[in-house]
Amino acid sequence: MGKKKESKEAADLKDKDIKQEEVQEISAEEQLKKDLSMEKDKFLRLFAEFENYKKRTSRERIELFKTANEDLMTVLLPILDDFDRGLAEIKKVKDKELLKGMELIKNKLQNSLTQKGLSHIVVKQGDVFDVELHEAITQIPAPSDKMKGKIIDIVEQGYKLGDKVIRYPKVVIGQ
């Protein structure tokens, strides 16, 4: 009976070892599957993050190209204003040749800037004052009731570069 008991115990131990190995194999296999799914998840997140980075830098690059000349344009705007003031004074003198030459130079400069994306913000006397589009520098008594809250005079023209306003028109409004 001693040998049967020992062989039965040995068989039971073998069965336990086999079951433990199967459990270990299953748990090792499950662990590998978990690790694989975690790595796939990390990869997908990293890939999505990289795609977002590419899109963001692409948008930033396009925006930079649109407004790359903004500094240069803001420096040239006072020159355009000086041309307008100079032309107004030359018209008073009525020197046709001088007026024609100045207009040619101003138009050439303005056309060059327009080709680079600079556009004039159209403002007329009698337009309704809009805080989002105009900069009020002063208020004066309105000449008539119709002109209250409306633009009386344009002191300085406004300009946009692409869709961005780089200088708001400076206006006088009626009170």
C-alpha positions as CSV (number, residue, x, y, z in Angstrom):
1,M,0.0,0.0,0.0
2,G,2.9,2.3,0.6
3,K,4.0,2.2,-3.1
4,K,0.5,2.8,-4.4
5,K,0.0,5.7,-2.1
6,E,3.4,7.2,-3.1
7,S,2.7,6.7,-6.8
8,K,-0.8,8.2,-6.3
9,E,0.8,11.2,-4.6
10,A,3.4,11.5,-7.3
11,A,0.6,11.4,-10.0
12,D,-1.3,14.1,-8.1
13,L,1.8,16.2,-7.9
14,K,2.4,15.7,-11.6
15,D,-1.3,16.7,-12.3
16,K,-0.8,19.8,-10.1
17,D,2.4,20.7,-11.9
18,I,0.7,20.3,-15.3
19,K,-2.3,22.4,-14.2
20,Q,0.1,25.1,-12.8
21,E,2.0,25.1,-16.0
22,E,-1.2,25.5,-18.0
23,V,-2.4,28.3,-15.6
24,Q,1.1,29.9,-16.0
25,E,0.9,29.5,-19.8
26,I,-2.6,30.9,-19.9
27,S,-1.7,33.8,-17.6
28,A,1.5,34.4,-19.6
29,E,-0.5,34.3,-22.8
30,E,-3.1,36.7,-21.3
31,Q,-0.3,38.9,-20.0
32,L,1.2,39.1,-23.5
33,K,-2.2,39.9,-25.0
34,K,-2.6,42.7,-22.4
35,D,0.8,44.0,-23.2
36,L,0.1,43.9,-26.9
37,S,-3.2,45.8,-26.5
38,M,-1.5,48.4,-24.3
39,E,1.3,48.9,-26.8
40,K,-1.3,49.2,-29.7
41,D,-3.1,51.8,-27.6
42,K,0.1,53.7,-27.0
43,F,1.0,53.5,-30.7
44,L,-2.5,54.8,-31.8
45,R,-2.4,57.6,-29.3
46,L,1.1,58.6,-30.4
47,F,0.1,58.4,-34.1
48,A,-3.0,60.6,-33.5
49,E,-0.9,63.1,-31.5
50,F,1.6,63.2,-34.4
51,E,-1.2,63.8,-36.9
52,N,-2.6,66.6,-34.8
53,Y,0.9,68.1,-34.6
54,K,1.3,68.0,-38.4
55,K,-2.1,69.7,-38.9
56,R,-1.4,72.4,-36.3
57,T,2.0,73.2,-37.8
58,S,0.5,73.3,-41.3
59,R,-2.1,75.8,-40.1
60,E,0.5,77.9,-38.3
61,R,2.7,77.9,-41.4
62,I,-0.2,79.1,-43.6
63,E,-1.1,81.8,-41.1
64,L,2.6,82.9,-41.0
65,F,2.7,83.2,-44.8
66,K,-0.5,85.2,-44.8
67,T,0.8,87.7,-42.2
68,A,4.6,87.5,-42.8
69,N,4.6,91.0,-44.3
70,E,2.6,92.6,-41.5
71,D,5.6,94.4,-39.9
72,L,6.6,95.8,-43.3
73,M,3.1,96.8,-44.2
74,T,2.6,98.7,-40.9
75,V,5.8,100.6,-41.5
76,L,4.7,101.5,-45.1
77,L,1.2,102.7,-44.1
78,P,2.4,106.2,-42.8
79,I,4.0,106.6,-46.2
80,L,0.7,106.0,-48.0
81,D,-0.9,108.6,-45.6
82,D,1.8,111.1,-46.5
83,F,1.1,110.5,-50.2
84,D,-2.6,111.3,-49.6
85,R,-1.7,114.4,-47.7
86,G,0.8,115.5,-50.4
87,L,-1.6,114.9,-53.2
88,A,-4.3,117.0,-51.4
89,E,-1.8,119.9,-51.1
90,I,-0.7,119.6,-54.7
91,K,-4.3,119.7,-55.9
92,K,-4.6,123.1,-54.1
93,V,-1.6,124.4,-56.1
94,K,-3.1,123.0,-59.4
95,D,0.2,121.9,-60.8
96,K,-1.0,119.2,-63.3
97,E,2.4,117.6,-64.1
98,L,3.4,117.4,-60.4
99,L,0.0,115.9,-59.5
100,K,0.2,113.4,-62.3
101,G,3.7,112.2,-61.2
102,M,2.8,111.9,-57.5
103,E,-0.4,110.0,-58.4
104,L,1.7,107.5,-60.6
105,I,4.1,106.9,-57.7
106,K,1.4,106.5,-55.1
107,N,-0.6,104.1,-57.4
108,K,2.4,102.0,-58.1
109,L,3.2,101.7,-54.4
110,Q,-0.5,101.0,-53.5
111,N,-0.8,98.3,-56.3
112,S,2.4,96.6,-55.1
113,L,1.0,96.5,-51.6
114,T,-2.3,95.2,-52.8
115,Q,-0.7,92.4,-54.6
116,K,0.9,91.4,-51.3
117,G,-2.5,91.2,-49.6
118,L,-3.0,94.7,-48.3
119,S,-6.6,96.0,-48.7
120,H,-8.2,99.3,-47.8
121,I,-11.1,99.3,-45.3
122,V,-13.9,101.3,-47.0
123,V,-15.3,104.0,-44.6
124,K,-17.5,106.8,-45.8
125,Q,-19.0,109.9,-44.0
126,G,-22.4,109.1,-42.8
127,D,-21.7,105.4,-42.1
128,V,-22.9,104.0,-38.7
129,F,-20.0,103.9,-36.2
130,D,-19.1,100.3,-35.4
131,V,-16.8,99.7,-32.4
132,E,-15.5,96.4,-34.0
133,L,-14.4,98.2,-37.3
134,H,-13.6,101.8,-36.3
135,E,-11.5,103.7,-33.8
136,A,-13.2,106.8,-32.6
137,I,-10.6,109.5,-31.8
138,T,-13.1,112.2,-30.8
139,Q,-16.8,113.1,-30.7
140,I,-18.2,116.4,-31.9
141,P,-21.7,117.8,-31.9
142,A,-23.6,116.3,-34.8
143,P,-24.5,118.9,-37.5
144,S,-28.0,117.2,-37.8
145,D,-30.0,114.7,-35.9
146,K,-29.4,112.2,-38.7
147,M,-25.7,112.2,-38.1
148,K,-25.8,111.3,-34.4
149,G,-23.8,108.1,-33.8
150,K,-22.5,108.2,-37.3
151,I,-19.1,109.0,-38.9
152,I,-18.6,112.7,-39.5
153,D,-14.9,112.6,-40.7
154,I,-12.2,110.1,-41.4
155,V,-8.9,111.1,-40.0
156,E,-6.8,108.1,-40.9
157,Q,-7.6,105.3,-43.3
158,G,-7.8,101.7,-42.1
159,Y,-6.1,98.7,-43.7
160,K,-6.4,94.9,-43.6
161,L,-3.7,92.3,-44.5
162,G,-5.6,89.3,-45.7
163,D,-8.5,88.9,-43.1
164,K,-6.6,90.6,-40.3
165,V,-7.0,94.3,-39.6
166,I,-3.6,95.8,-39.2
167,R,-4.8,99.4,-38.7
168,Y,-8.3,100.5,-37.8
169,P,-9.7,103.6,-39.5
170,K,-9.6,106.6,-37.1
171,V,-12.9,108.5,-37.3
172,V,-14.7,111.4,-35.7
173,I,-18.3,110.6,-34.7
174,G,-21.3,112.8,-34.1
175,Q,-22.7,113.2,-30.6
